[in-house]
């Protein structure tokens, strides 16, 4: 007897297996259509914006206001409402988690709150021009009404207590002058570069080149290997750099020069800064010695004795010529100066600084790097807006509005 085939049917009806498959396919198609329709809805877009910027469910009243803004073709306004949700989670969690890796060498998010992180958060909240991040005489500390330990130059207890007590960073921070709180001369302050946390991470031991390297990583989105330029003059490379590593001068010419010819003249800006402590870095403090170059600039000075001997804190940006002109250095600035403040102004005024901030925010909010021509065009547009007033809060809002549909 011939076995029945699965394709056979009675009165032309499809077999049960095919019927079930068709039904499932139809349900999935309808679900996908419903999902696509839901994603396009202004209510769902409001929820997505709030989730990305705040990380917690929004109140119905807040969603109503955000939805109204989106329906009125003002999604950026809706995003600003999410940012300033009174629960403060944008500042206390989302922004803090973005900034914390900038404050330590391992670049971990699991570092404690500190004066560097708090200052970035406060500047974003108050829309302080973000291009002054590396040069302003500014610091954010906890409100006096919170009963916190006083800010100290030799420990992080003030900020640790804020974190332990669950302080809302949207309302719990107040701005001060760094010179007034830390005792640094106003001319020696350089925004977060001269915060205690940055000093502990990047001025401790070493040769102060670390401060310049991590400033590039954190605020220019460029590690030294990406900006190597062997065409710069070598006359400012310090004595601790061998001119023939392993007995091979080609290594120096083809590799070492690419970094040191550029960074040594700029890291000279930090020649009067150090981080000192008796035995425990947790009890150390930033030290500024105007007119006296700190000893670390003369470490290993016999490695190549004819090398450059640092006499002061005068820096020069030799990347204003050569391939690194692509960083977009501000032509209205001289490209040289004395000390960390003027170097911070040089970096903060560059086009690459603005590009870096916008790109980092895009990745944090859209959960992906700019992936196609539309993304890159949007980053360019947001960067242009950013450079009008340097409000990083608006960068977050404009980015969230762009990504609200995906």
Residue, then its C-alpha position, 0 to 999 in steps of 0.5 A: x500500500x502506498x504511504x500517504x504523502x505529507x503534501x496530500x490533502x482532503x478537498x484541497x485543505x493544507x495539512x495540519x503541520x502547514x496550517x500550524x506553521x502558517x498560523x505561527x508565521x501570521x502571528x509573528x508577522x502581526x506581532x512584528x507589525x504591532x511592535x514596529x507601530x508601538x515603537x513609532x508611537x510618541x508614548x513609547x518614544x518618551x519611555x525609551x528616551x527616559x529609559x536611556x537617560x534615566x535608567x528607571x521608569x518614569x512617572x505617568x505625569x512626566x511621561x505625559x509631559x514628554x509625550x506632549x513635547x514629542x507630539x509637538x515636534x520637540x523631542x529634545x525638550x522631552x529629553x531635557x525633562x527626562x534628564x532633570x527628572x527629580x529622582x536625579x538618576x541621570x546625574x547620580x547613575x547614568x552620568x556618573x557611570x560615564x565619567x568615572x572611568x575617566x578618573x582612574x588608570x584602569x578606566x573602571x566604572x567601579x571607582x568611588x565618587x570623587x572631586x573629578x567626577x562630581x565636578x563633571x556632573x555639576x558642570x553638566x547640570x549647570x550647563x557650564x561651558x564644557x570646553x572649560x573642563x580642563x582649565x576653569x577654576x572650579x570644583x563641585x562639593x556637597x551641599x553644607x546642609x548634608x552634614x558631610x565631612x569637609x572637603x579635604x586635600x588629603x582624602x576622599x572622605x567627603x565624596x565617599x560619604x556622599x555615595x554612602x548616604x545616597x546623595x542625589x547628585x542633581x540637588x546635592x552638589x554646589x559649585x566653588x572655586x578650586x583655588x578657594x577650596x584646595x588652596x591652589x593659586x587660581x592661575x595654577x588651577x586647570x579644571x579636573x586636571x588639577x582635581x585631587x582624584x586626577x592628581x592621585x591617578x595621573x601625577x603619582x610617581x612616573x614622569x607626568x606624561x601619564x597625565x597627558x596621555x589620559x587627557x588625550x584618551x579621556x578628552x580627545x578620544x585618542x591614545x598616543x598610538x593613534x597620534x604618532x608623528x615621526x616628523x616632529x623635531x626631537x630637541x624637546x625629548x627628555x633625557x630618560x628616553x634612550x636614543x638607541x633602545x636595545x642598541x638599535x637607533x631605528x627603534x627610537x626613530x621609527x617608534x619613540x620619536x612618534x610619541x615623545x616628540x609631540x608629548x614631551x613639549x606638551x607634558x612640560x605644562x605639568x612640570x610644577x605639579x606632583x602628588x605626594x604622600x608618606x606611605x599611602x596614596x589614599x592620604x596624598x595631596x596635589x602639590x604645586x611648586x611654582x618656579x621649581x620643576x619637580x624631581x620626576x622630570x629628571x628621572x633616569x637623566x643619564x639614559x641619554x645625558x644630552x637630552x632635553x633638561x626641563x627648565x620650566x613649565x613652558x609647553x608648545x603644541x608641535x601637533x599644530x603642524x603635520x598630520x595632527x593638524x586634523x585635530x582642529x586646533x583653534x587658530x585664535x590661540x597661540x599654541x604655546x604657553x605656561x602651565x596646565x591651565x593654558x594647555x587645558x584651554x588649547x585642548x578644550x578649544x580643539x575640534x577633536x575635543x568637541x567631536x570626542x564628547x559628542x561621540x562618547x555621548x552618542x555611544x552611551x545613549x544610543x548604545x552603539x557607535x555611529x554606524x552609518x552616514x546618517x549617524x555620522x551626519x547627526x554627530x556632526x550636527x550635534x557637534x556644531x550645536x555643542x560648540x555654540x555654547x558647550x552645553x553637554x546636557x543639550x548634547x545628551x538631549x539631542x542625542x536621545x531625541x535622535x535615537x528615540x526610534x531605535 
